[in-house]
Amino acid sequence: MDEQHILQRISALVEEEQALREKAPSASPDYEHGPDHARLKSLQEDLDQCWDLLRQRRAKRQYGENPDEAEPRPVEQVENYES
């Protein structure tokens, strides 16, 4: 997946995330157990993976390596990174 494709994927995920957040406010007691909450969690994980892959590709390019060798890391790994 090239950087342009990753950025398009990020954009689509962000749009979907914003639409879900506007549709169902988190103040609702049933929200945390609903399908929208599960989808938001999945979107956040997908976004983290996309951002990580983009950073990997850019780092490889910066250091003279092949960016196409970058691969998505498991959700468990990217979710534990600190900002």
C-alpha positions in Angstrom: 0.0 0.0 0.0 1.6 3.3 -1.0 1.4 6.5 1.0 -1.3 8.1 -1.1 -3.5 5.0 -0.6 -2.8 5.1 3.2 -3.7 8.8 3.4 -7.0 8.1 1.5 -7.8 5.3 3.9 -7.0 7.5 6.9 -9.3 10.2 5.5 -12.2 7.7 4.9 -11.8 6.3 8.4 -11.8 9.8 10.0 -14.9 10.8 8.1 -16.7 7.6 9.3 -15.5 8.2 12.9 -16.8 11.8 12.8 -20.2 10.7 11.4 -20.6 8.1 14.2 -19.6 10.5 16.9 -22.1 13.1 15.6 -24.8 10.4 15.4 -24.5 8.9 18.9 -23.3 11.0 21.8 -21.3 9.1 24.3 -23.5 10.4 27.1 -26.1 7.8 26.3 -26.1 4.9 28.8 -26.5 2.3 26.1 -23.8 3.8 23.9 -20.9 1.8 25.3 -22.6 -1.5 24.5 -24.0 -0.6 21.1 -22.7 -1.4 17.6 -21.6 2.2 17.1 -19.2 2.0 20.1 -17.7 -1.2 18.8 -17.3 0.3 15.3 -15.6 3.4 16.8 -13.2 1.2 18.7 -12.4 -0.7 15.4 -12.0 2.6 13.5 -9.6 3.9 16.1 -7.5 0.7 15.9 -7.5 0.9 12.1 -6.4 4.5 12.2 -3.6 3.7 14.6 -2.4 0.9 12.3 -2.6 3.2 9.2 -0.7 6.0 11.0 1.9 3.5 12.1 2.3 2.1 8.6 2.7 5.6 7.2 5.4 6.5 9.8 7.2 3.2 9.0 7.2 4.0 5.3 8.5 7.5 5.8 11.2 6.4 8.2 12.4 3.7 5.7 12.5 6.2 2.9 14.4 8.7 5.1 17.0 6.1 5.9 17.4 4.9 2.3 15.4 1.7 2.8 12.6 0.4 0.7 9.3 1.8 2.0 7.4 -1.1 0.4 8.9 -3.4 3.0 6.9 -1.7 5.7 4.0 -3.9 6.9 1.1 -3.2 9.2 1.8 -4.2 12.8 -0.7 -6.0 15.0 -3.3 -3.8 16.8 -2.0 -5.0 20.1 1.4 -3.5 19.3 0.4 -0.1 17.9 -2.2 0.4 20.6 0.5 0.2 23.3 2.6 3.0 21.8 2.8 6.2 23.7 2.4 9.5 21.9 
